[in-house]
Amino acid sequence: MGKRFLENKTAVVTVAFVLLIALVGILAPFLAPHNPYATNILKKFASYSLEYPLGTDHLGRCILSRLIYGIRPTLGLAILTMLGTITLGAVLGVMAGYFRGIIEETIMRVVDVMLSFPSQIMVFAVVGLLGISVENVILANVFIKWAWYARMIRTGVMQYRDRNFVLFSRCVGMPEPFILFRHLLPSITSDLVVLASLDVGWAIINISTMSFLGLGVQAPTPEWGAMLNEAKDVLTSNPTQMIAPGLAIVALVCTFNLMGDALRDVLDPKEVSQ
């Protein structure tokens, strides 16, 4: 597995890039050239320079510093959202795929109902009901996305529930939790890794969109979607203010999507068995 990963250049580059971005976010207080909250109206819309490599915004704040600090909420909230959705979706998907019967019917009918509504509209509805806050945005995304995970994971579990190693464990009287956690979950781990990496990109776009619309991270907290929200007010007078956060979102989302495709190739059981 390790050899296949190192041979896949896309997987190595994308994973290294994501780890580098995460490290930059963790070390933001040491890497950012300025305080991201410090304003200096006399230097607003400053052009690119050694002091301000990406210029300043409409309040004279360093865009590079805010971009670096913005990694924490942008990437951190996306990963938190992914963990919530994958946990809830995995639990219900495994239950539906393994136990079958009334449990499967109940879970899958709820999944069908959840998937019948446009996800973005449902997110807006949940945030509108619960109120504007980052916590409610995360809850809304988990509430909407878990059904997609549950259906995908159920399909994976159904491929393994009647395999010989599972049937043998049943014959020798192994308890159900042992079969679930020792056999089925490890069998679908590769699928979970691929789904999770792809879903982080979706979560970044969704959280940034909510912040851009003023429903997520609120000013003056540096977050890439919130930075775009502030930049749109000066789009005609200083359009370059939107370039840095916009390109950052596109680059990170594309990286996660490429990483998901590369990990699918690395973890493909057909390829591994060769």
Backbone as CSV, one residue per row, in Angstrom:
resi,resn,N_x,N_y,N_z,CA_x,CA_y,CA_z,C_x,C_y,C_z
1,MET,0.821,-1.208,0.000,0.000,0.000,0.000,0.859,1.263,0.000
2,GLY,1.890,1.268,0.873,2.768,2.424,0.933,3.506,2.651,-0.368
3,LYS,3.936,1.534,-1.008,4.641,1.651,-2.279,3.728,2.215,-3.356
4,ARG,2.468,1.733,-3.386,1.510,2.235,-4.377,1.250,3.718,-4.164
5,PHE,1.199,4.142,-2.908,0.978,5.567,-2.618,2.143,6.406,-3.128
6,LEU,3.365,5.967,-2.865,4.534,6.736,-3.298,4.672,6.756,-4.810
7,GLU,4.178,5.711,-5.480,4.247,5.667,-6.939,3.208,6.566,-7.593
8,ASN,2.156,6.914,-6.856,1.117,7.790,-7.389,1.500,9.237,-7.082
9,LYS,2.022,9.930,-8.087,2.521,11.285,-7.872,1.401,12.239,-7.462
10,THR,0.216,12.043,-8.030,-0.901,12.931,-7.683,-1.258,12.804,-6.213
11,ALA,-1.283,11.579,-5.705,-1.606,11.356,-4.297,-0.555,11.990,-3.397
12,VAL,0.703,11.805,-3.739,1.786,12.355,-2.912,1.734,13.879,-2.891
13,VAL,1.575,14.484,-4.068,1.586,15.949,-4.162,0.380,16.550,-3.447
14,THR,-0.809,15.980,-3.655,-2.010,16.548,-3.051,-2.018,16.390,-1.535
15,VAL,-1.614,15.228,-1.055,-1.547,15.028,0.399,-0.515,15.968,1.016
16,ALA,0.644,16.109,0.367,1.676,17.013,0.870,1.183,18.462,0.884
17,PHE,0.439,18.843,-0.153,-0.081,20.215,-0.223,-1.088,20.470,0.891
18,VAL,-1.989,19.520,1.128,-2.988,19.684,2.191,-2.302,19.770,3.554
19,LEU,-1.318,18.912,3.783,-0.590,18.943,5.064,0.158,20.268,5.220
20,LEU,0.715,20.781,4.113,1.424,22.064,4.175,0.464,23.193,4.525
21,ILE,-0.713,23.211,3.890,-1.701,24.253,4.183,-2.147,24.163,5.642
22,ALA,-2.381,22.943,6.120,-2.785,22.771,7.520,-1.684,23.252,8.456
23,LEU,-0.426,22.962,8.125,0.694,23.401,8.958,0.800,24.918,8.974
24,VAL,0.588,25.543,7.823,0.614,27.013,7.762,-0.485,27.598,8.647
25,GLY,-1.671,26.980,8.617,-2.751,27.460,9.471,-2.424,27.318,10.939
26,ILE,-1.811,26.200,11.325,-1.445,25.983,12.727,-0.401,26.998,13.177
27,LEU,0.545,27.290,12.296,1.636,28.220,12.629,1.325,29.651,12.210
28,ALA,0.062,29.971,12.022,-0.330,31.306,11.560,0.230,32.441,12.402
29,PRO,0.219,32.357,13.748,0.768,33.471,14.527,2.241,33.747,14.252
30,PHE,2.982,32.725,13.793,4.413,32.894,13.539,4.701,33.251,12.080
31,LEU,3.787,32.891,11.168,4.027,33.109,9.747,3.375,34.375,9.206
32,ALA,2.278,34.787,9.806,1.574,35.976,9.315,2.414,37.224,9.580
33,PRO,2.629,38.062,8.573,3.475,39.256,8.767,2.826,40.339,9.623
34,HIS,1.481,40.329,9.741,0.795,41.373,10.498,-0.359,40.769,11.299
35,ASN,-0.871,41.560,12.205,-2.073,41.185,12.935,-3.254,41.224,11.959
36,PRO,-3.983,40.133,11.793,-5.062,40.119,10.801,-6.232,41.030,11.155
37,TYR,-6.299,41.474,12.405,-7.403,42.332,12.834,-7.001,43.812,12.881
38,ALA,-5.707,44.084,12.760,-5.230,45.461,12.879,-5.631,46.261,11.642
39,THR,-6.272,47.395,11.872,-6.715,48.260,10.775,-5.835,49.495,10.688
40,ASN,-5.687,50.007,9.488,-4.947,51.236,9.239,-5.573,51.889,8.015
41,ILE,-6.548,52.746,8.261,-7.324,53.319,7.175,-6.467,54.142,6.223
42,LEU,-5.307,54.589,6.704,-4.424,55.378,5.855,-3.754,54.518,4.790
43,LYS,-3.737,53.206,5.009,-3.090,52.305,4.054,-4.094,51.387,3.362
44,LYS,-5.346,51.784,3.295,-6.336,50.937,2.652,-6.050,50.833,1.153
45,PHE,-6.341,49.676,0.609,-6.123,49.363,-0.813,-4.671,49.551,-1.229
46,ALA,-3.757,49.280,-0.298,-2.337,49.372,-0.650,-2.002,48.291,-1.672
47,SER,-1.151,48.614,-2.608,-0.774,47.656,-3.650,0.235,46.650,-3.100
48,TYR,0.560,45.669,-3.933,1.495,44.625,-3.517,2.847,45.245,-3.198
49,SER,3.447,44.809,-2.090,4.750,45.345,-1.673,5.398,44.337,-0.735
50,LEU,6.635,44.622,-0.345,7.306,43.743,0.610,6.608,43.763,1.969
51,GLU,6.078,44.908,2.350,5.385,45.012,3.635,4.037,44.307,3.574
52,TYR,3.331,44.448,2.461,2.030,43.797,2.256,2.074,43.013,0.940
53,PRO,2.546,41.773,0.988,2.737,40.996,-0.263,1.482,40.854,-1.108
54,LEU,0.299,40.830,-0.477,-0.954,40.738,-1.231,-1.787,42.008,-1.098
55,GLY,-1.164,43.084,-0.644,-1.873,44.343,-0.495,-2.718,44.374,0.774
56,THR,-3.571,45.398,0.868,-4.465,45.552,2.022,-5.897,45.696,1.538
57,ASP,-6.834,45.494,2.472,-8.245,45.586,2.112,-8.782,46.981,2.374
58,HIS,-10.115,47.102,2.398,-10.744,48.420,2.526,-10.554,49.041,3.897
59,LEU,-10.074,48.263,4.867,-9.802,48.791,6.205,-8.308,48.863,6.497
60,GLY,-7.493,48.608,5.486,-6.043,48.671,5.671,-5.461,47.436,6.328
61,ARG,-6.203,46.331,6.357,-5.703,45.101,6.974,-4.913,44.290,5.948
62,CYS,-3.888,43.617,6.413,-3.025,42.821,5.534,-3.798,41.614,5.001
63,ILE,-3.942,41.525,3.698,-4.708,40.428,3.098,-3.989,39.098,3.281
64,LEU,-2.666,39.105,3.156,-1.919,37.861,3.337,-2.093,37.313,4.752
65,SER,-2.019,38.188,5.738,-2.188,37.748,7.122,-3.584,37.183,7.347
66,ARG,-4.588,37.829,6.803,-5.952,37.343,6.957,-6.151,36.035,6.185
67,LEU,-5.454,35.897,5.061,-5.542,34.658,4.289,-4.935,33.495,5.074
68,ILE,-3.807,33.746,5.720,-3.150,32.697,6.506,-3.998,32.312,7.712
69,TYR,-4.500,33.307,8.435,-5.353,33.018,9.587,-6.675,32.396,9.152
70,GLY,-7.095,32.695,7.926,-8.355,32.147,7.433,-8.312,30.658,7.168
71,ILE,-7.116,30.070,7.141,-7.012,28.625,6.948,-7.691,27.895,8.097
72,ARG,-7.552,28.430,9.296,-8.091,27.730,10.474,-9.601,27.529,10.393
73,PRO,-10.404,28.579,10.250,-11.846,28.336,10.155,-12.265,27.658,8.860
74,THR,-11.616,27.989,7.748,-12.021,27.414,6.458,-11.780,25.910,6.424
75,LEU,-10.560,25.499,6.704,-10.223,24.078,6.660,-10.704,23.356,7.914
76,GLY,-10.576,24.012,9.065,-10.978,23.370,10.321,-12.462,23.062,10.378
77,LEU,-13.291,24.007,9.985,-14.735,23.788,9.999,-15.147,22.746,8.965
78,ALA,-14.450,22.729,7.821,-14.763,21.735,6.794,-14.443,20.323,7.292
79,ILE,-13.308,20.161,7.957,-12.947,18.848,8.495,-13.910,18.442,9.602
80,LEU,-14.305,19.392,10.448,-15.262,19.094,11.507,-16.600,18.665,10.921
81,THR,-17.025,19.341,9.867,-18.268,18.960,9.188,-18.163,17.562,8.598
82,MET,-17.025,17.272,7.965,-16.818,15.949,7.382,-16.844,14.861,8.439
83,LEU,-16.212,15.102,9.581,-16.192,14.100,10.649,-17.597,13.830,11.171
84,GLY,-18.396,14.889,11.297,-19.767,14.702,11.764,-20.606,13.911,10.779
85,THR,-20.496,14.243,9.504,-21.295,13.541,8.499,-20.844,12.103,8.321
86,ILE,-19.544,11.874,8.337,-19.062,10.524,8.100,-19.371,9.619,9.294
87,THR,-19.361,10.184,10.502,-19.688,9.380,11.685,-21.155,8.971,11.668
88,LEU,-22.037,9.940,11.485,-23.471,9.641,11.466,-23.833,8.768,10.269
89,GLY,-23.300,9.095,9.090,-23.604,8.313,7.907,-23.065,6.901,7.987
90,ALA,-21.869,6.743,8.564,-21.280,5.406,8.670,-22.078,4.530,9.623
91,VAL,-22.461,5.066,10.767,-23.219,4.280,11.744,-24.539,3.803,11.141
92,LEU,-25.289,4.717,10.561,-26.593,4.347,9.991,-26.444,3.509,8.726
93,GLY,-25.424,3.795,7.916,-25.207,3.003,6.714,-24.814,1.569,7.027
94,VAL,-23.961,1.376,8.026,-23.570,0.027,8.435,-24.767,-0.727,9.002
95,MET,-25.572,-0.047,9.816,-26.755,-0.695,10.377,-27.728,-1.110,9.278
96,ALA,-27.945,-0.236,8.307,-28.887,-0.556,7.224,-28.368,-1.676,6.348
97,GLY,-27.067,-1.693,6.063,-26.519,-2.710,5.181,-26.328,-4.061,5.832
98,TYR,-26.161,-4.085,7.151,-25.869,-5.353,7.823,-27.117,-6.027,8.388
99,PHE,-27.958,-5.263,9.095,-29.085,-5.873,9.788,-30.284,-6.126,8.872
100,ARG,-30.412,-5.298,7.840,-31.512,-5.466,6.889,-32.868,-5.401,7.603
101,GLY,-33.928,-5.898,6.940,-35.252,-5.943,7.554,-35.817,-4.573,7.860
102,ILE,-36.509,-4.463,8.995,-37.193,-3.234,9.377,-36.204,-2.105,9.623
103,ILE,-35.002,-2.457,10.121,-33.991,-1.424,10.376,-33.560,-0.779,9.065
104,GLU,-33.286,-1.611,8.064,-32.879,-1.086,6.763,-33.989,-0.258,6.131
105,GLU,-35.215,-0.770,6.175,-36.334,-0.057,5.571,-36.537,1.303,6.205
106,THR,-36.476,1.355,7.530,-36.679,2.626,8.228,-35.605,3.634,7.867
107,ILE,-34.336,3.194,7.947,-33.227,4.116,7.671,-33.252,4.580,6.221
108,MET,-33.477,3.664,5.289,-33.415,4.022,3.878,-34.591,4.881,3.443
109,ARG,-35.749,4.719,4.090,-36.860,5.602,3.746,-36.569,7.026,4.227
110,VAL,-35.940,7.153,5.383,-35.531,8.480,5.855,-34.488,9.066,4.908
111,VAL,-33.555,8.222,4.452,-32.531,8.674,3.504,-33.181,9.158,2.209
112,ASP,-34.156,8.423,1.713,-34.844,8.824,0.484,-35.516,10.189,0.641
113,VAL,-36.129,10.411,1.803,-36.777,11.695,2.063,-35.749,12.815,2.098
114,MET,-34.617,12.574,2.778,-33.589,13.608,2.896,-32.990,13.944,1.532
115,LEU,-32.782,12.936,0.704,-32.156,13.166,-0.603,-33.119,13.736,-1.632
116,SER,-34.389,13.755,-1.314,-35.373,14.277,-2.264,-35.410,15.797,-2.291
117,PHE,-34.799,16.446,-1.292,-34.783,17.904,-1.225,-33.435,18.433,-1.698
118,PRO,-33.404,19.564,-2.400,-32.126,20.189,-2.773,-31.312,20.515,-1.531
119,SER,-30.074,20.065,-1.503,-29.258,20.183,-0.292,-29.036,21.634,0.125
120,GLN,-28.731,22.516,-0.835,-28.424,23.898,-0.475,-29.645,24.597,0.105
121,ILE,-30.817,24.337,-0.455,-32.033,24.949,0.070,-32.317,24.459,1.489
122,MET,-32.059,23.168,1.734,-32.261,22.626,3.067,-31.296,23.241,4.074
123,VAL,-30.071,23.487,3.645,-29.101,24.136,4.534,-29.579,25.534,4.911
124,PHE,-30.056,26.288,3.907,-30.588,27.625,4.183,-31.773,27.545,5.147
125,ALA,-32.629,26.552,4.948,-33.809,26.415,5.795,-33.420,26.116,7.234
126,VAL,-32.469,25.203,7.417,-32.043,24.840,8.778,-31.386,26.028,9.471
127,VAL,-30.498,26.727,8.753,-29.841,27.899,9.345,-30.864,28.985,9.648
128,GLY,-31.853,29.140,8.765,-32.896,30.130,9.006,-33.718,29.812,10.246
129,LEU,-33.957,28.525,10.495,-34.734,28.132,11.665,-33.930,28.232,12.961
130,LEU,-32.650,27.814,12.904,-31.832,27.771,14.112,-31.143,29.092,14.424
131,GLY,-30.949,29.918,13.390,-30.267,31.188,13.599,-28.907,31.208,12.927
132,ILE,-28.392,32.410,12.731,-27.123,32.589,12.029,-25.963,32.384,12.997
133,SER,-25.188,31.336,12.769,-23.977,31.064,13.547,-23.199,29.951,12.867
134,VAL,-21.919,29.860,13.191,-21.076,28.822,12.603,-21.543,27.450,13.051
135,GLU,-21.922,27.322,14.321,-22.373,26.027,14.834,-23.599,25.527,14.070
136,ASN,-24.519,26.432,13.786,-25.729,26.025,13.069,-25.436,25.664,11.612
137,VAL,-24.445,26.319,11.017,-24.047,25.963,9.656,-23.491,24.539,9.624
138,ILE,-22.663,24.195,10.606,-22.102,22.842,10.679,-23.211,21.825,10.898
139,LEU,-24.124,22.118,11.835,-25.242,21.207,12.089,-26.100,21.030,10.837
140,ALA,-26.326,22.102,10.120,-27.138,22.028,8.908,-26.468,21.154,7.857
141,ASN,-25.166,21.310,7.685,-24.452,20.503,6.697,-24.430,19.025,7.080
142,VAL,-24.234,18.746,8.366,-24.263,17.354,8.824,-25.656,16.770,8.636
143,PHE,-26.676,17.548,8.969,-28.059,17.096,8.871,-28.441,16.751,7.430
144,ILE,-27.886,17.478,6.475,-28.220,17.257,5.078,-27.353,16.177,4.448
145,LYS,-26.065,16.141,4.766,-25.121,15.299,4.033,-25.072,13.857,4.522
146,TRP,-25.497,13.573,5.747,-25.350,12.223,6.287,-26.100,11.195,5.436
147,ALA,-27.221,11.592,4.836,-28.022,10.638,4.063,-27.246,10.130,2.857
148,TRP,-26.494,10.999,2.205,-25.676,10.582,1.067,-24.614,9.579,1.505
149,TYR,-23.972,9.847,2.640,-22.990,8.919,3.193,-23.638,7.581,3.521
150,ALA,-24.794,7.618,4.180,-25.454,6.385,4.603,-25.754,5.481,3.417
151,ARG,-26.214,6.060,2.329,-26.540,5.250,1.148,-25.285,4.648,0.535
152,MET,-24.231,5.432,0.413,-22.997,4.920,-0.173,-22.387,3.828,0.691
153,ILE,-22.369,4.035,2.012,-21.757,3.066,2.916,-22.597,1.792,2.992
154,ARG,-23.905,1.926,2.954,-24.777,0.741,2.949,-24.457,-0.153,1.762
155,THR,-24.235,0.462,0.601,-23.889,-0.319,-0.586,-22.586,-1.080,-0.378
156,GLY,-21.596,-0.425,0.233,-20.322,-1.095,0.496,-20.464,-2.238,1.484
157,VAL,-21.272,-2.038,2.531,-21.461,-3.088,3.534,-22.153,-4.299,2.929
158,MET,-23.122,-4.069,2.057,-23.851,-5.179,1.439,-22.936,-6.057,0.586
159,GLN,-21.823,-5.505,0.122,-20.884,-6.295,-0.671,-20.087,-7.271,0.188
160,TYR,-19.990,-6.980,1.504,-19.163,-7.798,2.388,-19.948,-8.616,3.403
161,ARG,-21.213,-8.298,3.636,-21.947,-8.948,4.723,-22.125,-10.449,4.521
162,ASP,-22.047,-10.942,3.292,-22.210,-12.374,3.027,-20.909,-13.031,2.588
163,ARG,-19.783,-12.341,2.824,-18.494,-12.962,2.513,-18.192,-14.084,3.510
164,ASN,-17.267,-14.951,3.142,-16.979,-16.131,3.959,-16.490,-15.781,5.357
165,PHE,-15.647,-14.748,5.475,-15.104,-14.431,6.796,-16.192,-13.902,7.733
166,VAL,-17.210,-13.236,7.171,-18.331,-12.779,7.999,-19.226,-13.953,8.379
167,LEU,-19.501,-14.820,7.405,-20.338,-15.989,7.682,-19.678,-16.913,8.697
168,PHE,-18.359,-17.049,8.616,-17.651,-17.895,9.576,-17.778,-17.335,10.991
169,SER,-17.641,-16.012,11.122,-17.764,-15.397,12.446,-19.155,-15.612,13.019
170,ARG,-20.171,-15.572,12.169,-21.520,-15.846,12.656,-21.646,-17.299,13.103
171,CYS,-21.072,-18.219,12.332,-21.200,-19.641,12.651,-20.558,-19.992,13.986
172,VAL,-19.431,-19.342,14.302,-18.744,-19.657,15.559,-19.300,-18.859,16.726
173,GLY,-20.355,-18.070,16.475,-21.045,-17.381,17.552,-20.456,-16.057,17.973
174,MET,-19.707,-15.417,17.100,-19.151,-14.107,17.437,-20.274,-13.081,17.573
175,PRO,-20.183,-12.184,18.556,-21.238,-11.172,18.732,-21.269,-10.188,17.570
176,GLU,-22.434,-9.596,17.367,-22.609,-8.669,16.257,-21.641,-7.486,16.311
177,PRO,-21.426,-6.854,17.479,-20.458,-5.733,17.500,-19.066,-6.145,17.039
178,PHE,-18.651,-7.373,17.364,-17.336,-7.847,16.923,-17.277,-7.932,15.396
179,ILE,-18.321,-8.467,14.792,-18.353,-8.591,13.333,-18.358,-7.215,12.675
180,LEU,-19.130,-6.302,13.254,-19.231,-4.966,12.667,-17.899,-4.232,12.721
181,PHE,-17.270,-4.227,13.893,-16.076,-3.400,14.076,-14.787,-4.117,13.662
182,ARG,-14.789,-5.454,13.656,-13.569,-6.184,13.321,-13.516,-6.562,11.844
183,HIS,-14.672,-6.748,11.220,-14.698,-7.211,9.839,-15.244,-6.175,8.857
184,LEU,-16.451,-5.682,9.136,-17.111,-4.833,8.146,-16.499,-3.437,8.050
185,LEU,-16.285,-2.794,9.186,-15.721,-1.444,9.133,-14.336,-1.411,8.487
186,PRO,-13.404,-2.326,8.854,-12.118,-2.323,8.140,-12.260,-2.572,6.640
187,SER,-13.279,-3.335,6.245,-13.466,-3.648,4.833,-13.875,-2.432,4.020
188,ILE,-14.571,-1.496,4.649,-15.036,-0.311,3.920,-14.213,0.931,4.262
189,THR,-13.097,0.737,4.975,-12.274,1.885,5.367,-11.772,2.657,4.156
190,SER,-11.344,1.941,3.124,-10.836,2.630,1.930,-11.921,3.484,1.292
191,ASP,-13.153,2.962,1.255,-14.258,3.745,0.706,-14.508,4.988,1.548
192,LEU,-14.423,4.850,2.867,-14.644,5.987,3.754,-13.579,7.060,3.551
193,VAL,-12.337,6.636,3.353,-11.246,7.597,3.154,-11.475,8.405,1.878
194,VAL,-11.862,7.731,0.813,-12.105,8.416,-0.456,-13.290,9.358,-0.338
195,LEU,-14.389,8.885,0.254,-15.567,9.727,0.417,-15.262,10.938,1.287
196,ALA,-14.486,10.731,2.357,-14.157,11.832,3.258,-13.322,12.893,2.554
197,SER,-12.321,12.473,1.781,-11.463,13.445,1.098,-12.246,14.247,0.065
198,LEU,-13.171,13.594,-0.619,-14.007,14.310,-1.577,-14.979,15.249,-0.877
199,ASP,-15.459,14.831,0.295,-16.473,15.611,0.980,-15.901,16.871,1.620
200,VAL,-14.614,16.861,1.962,-14.014,18.065,2.539,-14.083,19.221,1.550
201,GLY,-13.839,18.938,0.281,-13.948,19.985,-0.740,-15.346,20.543,-0.816
202,TRP,-16.357,19.650,-0.757,-17.754,20.105,-0.753,-18.034,20.965,0.470
203,ALA,-17.513,20.556,1.623,-17.756,21.303,2.854,-17.103,22.682,2.801
204,ILE,-15.913,22.769,2.216,-15.243,24.070,2.098,-16.084,25.021,1.259
205,ILE,-16.583,24.541,0.126,-17.418,25.381,-0.732,-18.687,25.799,0.003
206,ASN,-19.315,24.853,0.700,-20.578,25.152,1.381,-20.388,26.152,2.507
207,ILE,-19.377,25.945,3.330,-19.136,26.858,4.451,-18.725,28.234,3.933
208,SER,-17.881,28.263,2.903,-17.478,29.550,2.329,-18.669,30.269,1.703
209,THR,-19.559,29.510,1.090,-20.757,30.108,0.503,-21.636,30.727,1.572
210,MET,-21.830,30.003,2.674,-22.653,30.535,3.768,-22.014,31.786,4.365
211,SER,-20.696,31.775,4.511,-20.011,32.962,5.038,-20.096,34.114,4.048
212,PHE,-19.989,33.823,2.758,-20.108,34.858,1.726,-21.484,35.518,1.774
213,LEU,-22.518,34.728,2.071,-23.879,35.258,2.157,-24.190,35.879,3.514
214,GLY,-23.207,35.863,4.429,-23.410,36.453,5.743,-24.111,35.547,6.726
215,LEU,-24.168,34.230,6.434,-24.869,33.287,7.303,-23.920,32.390,8.079
216,GLY,-22.620,32.518,7.837,-21.649,31.654,8.495,-20.732,32.437,9.410
217,VAL,-19.427,32.353,9.136,-18.439,33.088,9.928,-18.672,34.584,9.749
218,GLN,-18.708,35.292,10.853,-19.021,36.716,10.823,-17.756,37.567,10.946
219,ALA,-17.804,38.745,10.341,-16.705,39.701,10.445,-16.524,40.095,11.914
220,PRO,-15.286,40.406,12.304,-14.067,40.534,11.488,-13.216,39.269,11.423
221,THR,-13.778,38.113,11.814,-13.004,36.877,11.789,-12.494,36.603,10.378
222,PRO,-11.192,36.366,10.212,-10.669,36.083,8.872,-11.049,34.672,8.427
223,GLU,-11.888,34.584,7.428,-12.294,33.312,6.813,-12.471,33.598,5.341
224,TRP,-12.088,32.669,4.476,-12.006,32.978,3.053,-13.345,33.384,2.463
225,GLY,-14.417,32.719,2.841,-15.731,33.111,2.352,-16.143,34.476,2.866
226,ALA,-15.846,34.743,4.144,-16.153,36.054,4.722,-15.307,37.150,4.072
227,MET,-14.075,36.811,3.701,-13.231,37.784,3.005,-13.822,38.137,1.645
228,LEU,-14.381,37.156,0.951,-15.056,37.440,-0.310,-16.281,38.307,-0.089
229,ASN,-16.976,38.081,1.006,-18.154,38.882,1.326,-17.777,40.346,1.516
230,GLU,-16.663,40.587,2.194,-16.208,41.955,2.392,-15.696,42.557,1.086
231,ALA,-15.067,41.713,0.248,-14.480,42.225,-0.995,-15.541,42.597,-2.020
232,LYS,-16.707,41.976,-1.956,-17.739,42.265,-2.966,-18.258,43.688,-2.849
233,ASP,-18.136,44.273,-1.654,-18.619,45.647,-1.467,-17.730,46.666,-2.170
234,VAL,-16.497,46.261,-2.470,-15.577,47.188,-3.151,-15.145,46.592,-4.491
235,LEU,-16.034,45.796,-5.078,-15.687,45.094,-6.311,-15.355,46.051,-7.446
236,THR,-16.103,47.135,-7.551,-15.877,48.073,-8.656,-14.646,48.954,-8.428
237,SER,-14.367,49.293,-7.180,-13.245,50.193,-6.907,-11.928,49.443,-6.724
238,ASN,-11.982,48.215,-6.207,-10.761,47.454,-5.980,-11.028,45.961,-6.161
239,PRO,-11.189,45.510,-7.409,-11.549,44.104,-7.654,-10.473,43.108,-7.254
240,THR,-9.220,43.570,-7.131,-8.136,42.634,-6.796,-8.265,42.081,-5.381
241,GLN,-9.094,42.696,-4.545,-9.256,42.219,-3.171,-9.891,40.827,-3.137
242,MET,-10.601,40.464,-4.195,-11.267,39.161,-4.228,-10.359,38.059,-4.769
243,ILE,-9.240,38.426,-5.377,-8.411,37.429,-6.057,-7.829,36.416,-5.086
244,ALA,-7.209,36.899,-3.997,-6.506,35.993,-3.086,-7.439,34.966,-2.440
245,PRO,-8.516,35.377,-1.762,-9.393,34.356,-1.157,-10.091,33.483,-2.192
246,GLY,-10.441,34.063,-3.336,-11.104,33.271,-4.370,-10.206,32.169,-4.905
247,LEU,-8.953,32.526,-5.233,-8.022,31.523,-5.731,-7.679,30.490,-4.666
248,ALA,-7.620,30.929,-3.409,-7.313,30.000,-2.320,-8.397,28.928,-2.194
249,ILE,-9.658,29.340,-2.276,-10.763,28.374,-2.185,-10.721,27.406,-3.357
250,VAL,-10.528,27.939,-4.562,-10.488,27.087,-5.757,-9.331,26.092,-5.667
251,ALA,-8.155,26.559,-5.258,-6.983,25.688,-5.197,-7.170,24.577,-4.169
252,LEU,-7.701,24.921,-2.991,-7.850,23.909,-1.940,-8.928,22.891,-2.292
253,VAL,-10.036,23.353,-2.859,-11.107,22.424,-3.249,-10.625,21.496,-4.358
254,CYS,-9.939,22.033,-5.353,-9.410,21.196,-6.436,-8.407,20.180,-5.903
255,THR,-7.604,20.587,-4.928,-6.631,19.664,-4.341,-7.322,18.492,-3.663
256,PHE,-8.375,18.767,-2.892,-9.101,17.682,-2.225,-9.784,16.768,-3.234
257,ASN,-10.318,17.331,-4.300,-10.942,16.494,-5.322,-9.919,15.601,-6.027
258,LEU,-8.769,16.170,-6.358,-7.706,15.371,-6.972,-7.180,14.320,-6.001
259,MET,-7.099,14.697,-4.727,-6.623,13.739,-3.727,-7.598,12.577,-3.589
260,GLY,-8.899,12.858,-3.630,-9.889,11.788,-3.556,-9.771,10.830,-4.723
261,ASP,-9.595,11.367,-5.935,-9.428,10.509,-7.109,-8.154,9.681,-7.017
262,ALA,-7.068,10.310,-6.532,-5.798,9.586,-6.419,-5.873,8.497,-5.351
263,LEU,-6.487,8.800,-4.223,-6.615,7.792,-3.165,-7.509,6.643,-3.603
264,ARG,-8.495,6.934,-4.443,-9.330,5.847,-4.970,-8.468,4.873,-5.776
265,ASP,-7.531,5.401,-6.567,-6.647,4.526,-7.332,-5.701,3.752,-6.417
266,VAL,-5.194,4.425,-5.390,-4.252,3.776,-4.479,-4.925,2.672,-3.673
267,LEU,-6.158,2.934,-3.224,-6.856,2.000,-2.342,-7.762,1.028,-3.085
268,ASP,-7.755,1.067,-4.414,-8.593,0.165,-5.206,-8.195,-1.289,-4.922
269,PRO,-9.093,-2.099,-4.356,-8.711,-3.478,-4.015,-8.300,-4.287,-5.235
270,LYS,-8.844,-4.000,-6.408,-8.463,-4.732,-7.605,-7.005,-4.479,-7.963
271,GLU,-6.610,-3.201,-7.775,-5.237,-2.851,-8.089,-4.281,-3.385,-7.029
272,VAL,-4.728,-3.325,-5.753,-3.868,-3.760,-4.668,-3.574,-5.253,-4.776
273,SER,-4.561,-6.018,-5.243,-4.407,-7.464,-5.306,-3.489,-7.907,-6.435
274,GLN,-3.193,-7.013,-7.352,-2.354,-7.380,-8.478,-0.864,-7.427,-8.080
